[in-house]
Amino acid sequence: MSHEHLLCLDIETVPDWDLVPADWPTDEFIRKPIWHRVVAISFVEARIEQPQDGGERYVVECCRSGGEAGWDERRLLQAYWKHFAKRRARIVTWNGKGFDLPVLRLRAMMHGIPAEAWFTRGNKWENYTQRYAPDWHCDLMEQLADYGASAKLAMDDVALAMGLPGRHGAGVAGWSSEASSIRCAPIVKRTV
């Protein structure tokens, strides 16, 4: 299967206090993906072009974040998996294999939302669930650590080393309700 799009994906979550044990230490990160409620699914989508000279070229088509300000988790997940099923996309994430995609799949399962395309596309060795198939799901953190041969890096470390701004703030849990309703508008198409 040839991928037509590049989908650079990131999610934001808050603890699902209905699932987190009451005695969980408040200063400890909640490690179980199913204990996270999805509050935003954001992505940049680009069309993959293959010029005559080889390689790939990416034409950015949109930048999106979630649906509408009032959407609950169920509706966000339904919209995401419906959009994903329509695309033949290569997924690009940072720690997406360890966090983002497990959260998206488990929370969809909780709501009875099918994620069939994730599990049925490809073949035995080349598919979204295959760890060593970066043409399907390229987890940049895993790629830079050579699948554990080297120490894993934080995205902040890599961004700062490249002269880019690092992470701002402590995450969405501390945002006000006004700030959390901000949505990203489609951007002008650009070729990368």
C-alpha positions in Angstrom: 0.0 0.0 0.0 1.3 3.4 -1.0 0.6 6.2 1.5 -1.0 9.3 0.1 -0.8 11.5 3.1 1.4 12.2 6.1 -0.5 12.7 9.3 1.7 14.3 12.1 -0.4 13.6 15.2 -0.4 14.7 18.8 -3.1 14.4 21.5 -3.7 16.2 24.8 -5.3 14.4 27.7 -6.4 14.9 31.3 -6.7 12.2 34.0 -9.9 10.2 33.9 -10.6 10.4 37.7 -13.3 7.8 37.3 -10.6 5.3 36.5 -7.6 6.5 38.4 -7.4 4.9 41.9 -8.3 7.4 44.6 -4.9 6.8 46.4 -2.8 7.6 43.3 -0.1 10.1 44.3 -1.0 13.5 42.9 2.6 14.3 41.9 3.1 11.1 39.9 2.4 10.9 36.2 -0.5 8.6 35.4 1.2 5.9 33.2 -1.7 3.8 32.1 -3.0 5.1 28.7 -6.6 4.0 29.5 -6.6 6.3 32.5 -6.3 9.4 30.2 -9.3 11.2 28.8 -8.7 12.7 25.4 -9.4 16.5 25.2 -7.7 17.4 22.0 -6.5 15.5 18.8 -4.3 17.8 16.7 -2.6 17.1 13.5 -0.9 18.5 10.4 -1.8 16.7 7.3 0.3 16.8 4.1 -0.1 15.1 0.7 2.9 13.0 -0.2 4.2 13.6 -3.6 7.0 11.6 -5.2 8.9 13.7 -7.7 10.8 12.2 -10.7 14.1 12.8 -9.0 13.3 10.5 -6.1 12.5 11.1 -2.5 9.3 12.6 -1.2 7.8 16.0 -1.1 5.1 17.1 1.3 2.3 19.6 0.5 0.7 20.7 3.7 -3.1 20.6 3.3 -4.4 21.4 6.8 -3.6 21.9 10.4 -6.5 20.8 12.7 -7.2 20.5 16.4 -10.2 18.6 17.6 -13.8 19.2 16.4 -15.8 21.9 18.1 -15.3 23.6 21.5 -18.2 21.7 23.0 -17.4 18.2 21.8 -16.9 15.5 24.4 -14.3 12.7 24.1 -16.6 10.3 22.3 -17.4 12.8 19.5 -13.7 13.7 19.2 -12.7 10.0 18.8 -15.5 9.3 16.4 -14.5 12.1 14.2 -10.8 11.2 14.3 -11.2 7.5 13.5 -13.7 8.3 10.7 -11.2 10.8 9.2 -8.3 8.3 9.6 -10.3 5.5 7.8 -10.8 7.8 4.8 -7.0 8.3 4.4 -4.1 6.2 3.3 -1.8 8.0 5.7 1.7 7.5 7.2 1.4 8.5 10.9 4.2 10.5 12.5 4.3 11.0 16.3 6.5 11.6 19.2 6.1 8.7 21.6 2.9 7.8 19.8 3.6 4.1 20.0 4.0 4.4 23.8 1.2 6.9 24.5 -0.9 8.7 21.9 -2.1 5.7 19.8 -2.7 3.4 22.8 -4.8 6.1 24.4 -6.7 6.7 21.1 -7.4 3.0 20.6 -8.2 2.2 24.2 -10.5 5.2 24.7 -12.2 4.4 21.4 -12.8 0.8 22.6 -14.3 2.2 25.8 -16.8 4.1 23.8 -17.5 1.3 21.3 -15.9 3.2 18.4 -14.3 1.1 15.7 -10.7 1.7 14.7 -10.7 -1.0 12.1 -8.4 0.7 9.6 -5.6 0.8 12.2 -5.7 -3.0 12.5 -6.6 -4.2 9.0 -4.4 -2.3 6.6 -1.2 -3.6 5.3 0.3 -7.1 5.6 2.0 -9.2 8.3 5.2 -7.2 8.3 4.1 -3.8 7.1 1.2 -2.3 9.0 0.4 0.3 11.7 0.9 -2.1 14.6 4.3 -3.4 13.4 7.0 -1.8 15.6 9.7 -1.8 12.9 7.6 -0.3 10.1 8.3 3.4 10.2 6.8 3.9 6.7 3.4 3.2 8.5 3.8 4.7 11.9 7.0 6.7 12.4 7.5 7.3 16.1 10.3 9.9 16.0 11.3 9.3 19.6 11.8 5.6 18.8 13.7 6.4 15.6 16.1 8.7 17.3 16.7 6.2 20.0 17.2 3.4 17.4 14.4 1.3 19.0 16.1 1.4 22.5 19.7 1.0 21.4 20.3 4.6 22.6 18.7 6.6 25.4 15.3 8.0 24.6 15.2 11.8 24.3 12.5 14.2 25.3 11.0 16.3 22.5 12.0 19.4 24.4 15.7 18.3 24.3 15.6 17.7 20.5 13.8 21.0 19.9 16.2 23.0 22.0 19.2 21.3 20.3 17.8 22.3 16.9 17.3 25.9 18.0 13.5 25.6 18.2 11.4 26.7 21.1 10.8 24.0 23.7 7.7 22.9 25.5 5.7 25.7 27.2 3.8 25.1 30.5 2.8 22.0 32.3 0.2 20.6 30.0 -3.6 21.0 29.4 -4.7 19.9 32.9 -3.9 23.5 34.2 -5.5 25.4 31.3 -8.6 27.5 31.9 -11.8 26.4 30.1 -11.5 29.5 27.9 -8.0 28.6 26.7 -8.9 24.9 26.1 -11.6 25.9 23.6 -9.1 27.5 21.2 -9.0 25.7 17.9 -6.5 25.7 15.1 -7.8 27.0 11.8 -6.8 25.5 8.4 -3.6 27.0 7.1 -2.5 28.0 3.6 -1.1 25.1 1.6 2.7 25.1 1.5 5.2 22.7 -0.1 7.9 21.4 2.2 
